[in-house]
Amino acid sequence: MKQTMTFQHEERFLLRFAQMVRKPIALLAGYYSKVLDTEINLRQTLLLLNAQLAFFFTVFSDCSLFFRALFIFWLCDALFKCKRARVIGR
Protein backbone atom coordinates (compact mmCIF):
# COMPACT_ATOMS: atom_id res chain seq x y z
CA MET A 1 0.00 0.00 0.00
CA LYS A 2 2.74 2.45 0.98
CA GLN A 3 4.78 1.60 -2.12
CA THR A 4 1.74 2.24 -4.37
CA MET A 5 1.19 5.64 -2.78
CA THR A 6 4.85 6.54 -3.32
CA PHE A 7 4.68 5.59 -7.00
CA GLN A 8 1.51 7.64 -7.47
CA HIS A 9 3.12 10.63 -5.77
CA GLU A 10 6.25 10.34 -7.94
CA GLU A 11 4.14 9.97 -11.07
CA ARG A 12 2.15 13.12 -10.26
CA PHE A 13 5.39 14.99 -9.56
CA LEU A 14 6.87 13.93 -12.90
CA LEU A 15 3.72 14.94 -14.77
CA ARG A 16 3.71 18.37 -13.12
CA PHE A 17 7.41 18.79 -13.85
CA ALA A 18 6.88 17.85 -17.52
CA GLN A 19 4.07 20.40 -17.79
CA MET A 20 6.27 23.10 -16.23
CA VAL A 21 9.06 22.39 -18.72
CA ARG A 22 6.72 22.12 -21.71
CA LYS A 23 4.95 25.46 -21.15
CA PRO A 24 7.88 27.82 -21.98
CA ILE A 25 8.80 25.64 -24.95
CA ALA A 26 5.22 25.87 -26.21
CA LEU A 27 5.35 29.67 -25.87
CA LEU A 28 8.60 29.72 -27.83
CA ALA A 29 7.02 27.47 -30.47
CA GLY A 30 4.23 30.02 -30.84
CA TYR A 31 6.79 32.77 -31.29
CA TYR A 32 8.71 30.77 -33.90
CA SER A 33 5.44 30.01 -35.70
CA LYS A 34 4.68 33.71 -35.98
CA VAL A 35 8.19 34.63 -37.11
CA LEU A 36 8.49 31.82 -39.65
CA ASP A 37 4.84 32.14 -40.73
CA THR A 38 4.34 28.39 -40.46
CA GLU A 39 3.23 26.04 -37.69
CA ILE A 40 6.15 24.82 -35.54
CA ASN A 41 5.69 21.92 -33.11
CA LEU A 42 7.60 21.26 -29.89
CA ARG A 43 10.13 18.92 -31.52
CA GLN A 44 10.95 21.46 -34.19
CA THR A 45 11.29 24.13 -31.50
CA LEU A 46 13.84 22.02 -29.65
CA LEU A 47 15.74 21.48 -32.91
CA LEU A 48 15.84 25.24 -33.51
CA LEU A 49 17.05 25.83 -29.95
CA ASN A 50 19.78 23.26 -30.47
CA ALA A 51 20.89 25.00 -33.67
CA GLN A 52 20.89 28.40 -31.96
CA LEU A 53 22.95 27.11 -29.06
CA ALA A 54 25.40 25.44 -31.45
CA PHE A 55 25.70 28.69 -33.42
CA PHE A 56 26.32 30.67 -30.22
CA PHE A 57 29.10 28.32 -29.11
CA THR A 58 30.64 28.24 -32.59
CA VAL A 59 30.74 32.01 -33.08
CA PHE A 60 31.41 33.27 -29.57
CA SER A 61 33.81 30.63 -28.27
CA ASP A 62 37.33 31.52 -27.25
CA CYS A 63 38.89 28.10 -26.85
CA SER A 64 41.25 25.62 -28.46
CA LEU A 65 41.10 24.54 -32.08
CA PHE A 66 39.80 21.11 -31.05
CA PHE A 67 36.74 22.60 -29.35
CA ARG A 68 36.11 24.99 -32.23
CA ALA A 69 36.10 22.03 -34.63
CA LEU A 70 33.75 20.20 -32.27
CA PHE A 71 31.39 23.20 -32.18
CA ILE A 72 31.44 23.47 -35.98
CA PHE A 73 30.56 19.80 -36.24
CA TRP A 74 27.75 20.33 -33.71
CA LEU A 75 26.42 23.28 -35.72
CA CYS A 76 26.48 21.32 -38.99
CA ASP A 77 24.72 18.40 -37.32
CA ALA A 78 22.08 20.69 -35.78
CA LEU A 79 21.41 22.40 -39.12
CA PHE A 80 21.18 19.03 -40.89
CA LYS A 81 18.64 17.83 -38.31
CA CYS A 82 16.59 21.01 -38.79
CA LYS A 83 16.64 20.54 -42.54
CA ARG A 84 15.66 16.87 -42.24
CA ALA A 85 12.74 17.85 -39.96
CA ARG A 86 11.74 20.48 -42.55
CA VAL A 87 12.21 23.37 -40.14
CA ILE A 88 14.61 25.20 -42.46
CA GLY A 89 15.16 25.08 -46.20
CA ARG A 90 11.58 24.47 -47.27
C-alpha positions in Angstrom: 0.0 0.0 0.0 2.7 2.5 1.0 4.8 1.6 -2.1 1.7 2.2 -4.4 1.2 5.6 -2.8 4.9 6.5 -3.3 4.7 5.6 -7.0 1.5 7.6 -7.5 3.1 10.6 -5.8 6.3 10.3 -7.9 4.1 10.0 -11.1 2.2 13.1 -10.3 5.4 15.0 -9.6 6.9 13.9 -12.9 3.7 14.9 -14.8 3.7 18.4 -13.1 7.4 18.8 -13.9 6.9 17.9 -17.5 4.1 20.4 -17.8 6.3 23.1 -16.2 9.1 22.4 -18.7 6.7 22.1 -21.7 5.0 25.5 -21.1 7.9 27.8 -22.0 8.8 25.6 -25.0 5.2 25.9 -26.2 5.3 29.7 -25.9 8.6 29.7 -27.8 7.0 27.5 -30.5 4.2 30.0 -30.8 6.8 32.8 -31.3 8.7 30.8 -33.9 5.4 30.0 -35.7 4.7 33.7 -36.0 8.2 34.6 -37.1 8.5 31.8 -39.7 4.8 32.1 -40.7 4.3 28.4 -40.5 3.2 26.0 -37.7 6.1 24.8 -35.5 5.7 21.9 -33.1 7.6 21.3 -29.9 10.1 18.9 -31.5 11.0 21.5 -34.2 11.3 24.1 -31.5 13.8 22.0 -29.7 15.7 21.5 -32.9 15.8 25.2 -33.5 17.1 25.8 -29.9 19.8 23.3 -30.5 20.9 25.0 -33.7 20.9 28.4 -32.0 23.0 27.1 -29.1 25.4 25.4 -31.4 25.7 28.7 -33.4 26.3 30.7 -30.2 29.1 28.3 -29.1 30.6 28.2 -32.6 30.7 32.0 -33.1 31.4 33.3 -29.6 33.8 30.6 -28.3 37.3 31.5 -27.2 38.9 28.1 -26.9 41.3 25.6 -28.5 41.1 24.5 -32.1 39.8 21.1 -31.0 36.7 22.6 -29.4 36.1 25.0 -32.2 36.1 22.0 -34.6 33.7 20.2 -32.3 31.4 23.2 -32.2 31.4 23.5 -36.0 30.6 19.8 -36.2 27.8 20.3 -33.7 26.4 23.3 -35.7 26.5 21.3 -39.0 24.7 18.4 -37.3 22.1 20.7 -35.8 21.4 22.4 -39.1 21.2 19.0 -40.9 18.6 17.8 -38.3 16.6 21.0 -38.8 16.6 20.5 -42.5 15.7 16.9 -42.2 12.7 17.8 -40.0 11.7 20.5 -42.5 12.2 23.4 -40.1 14.6 25.2 -42.5 15.2 25.1 -46.2 11.6 24.5 -47.3 
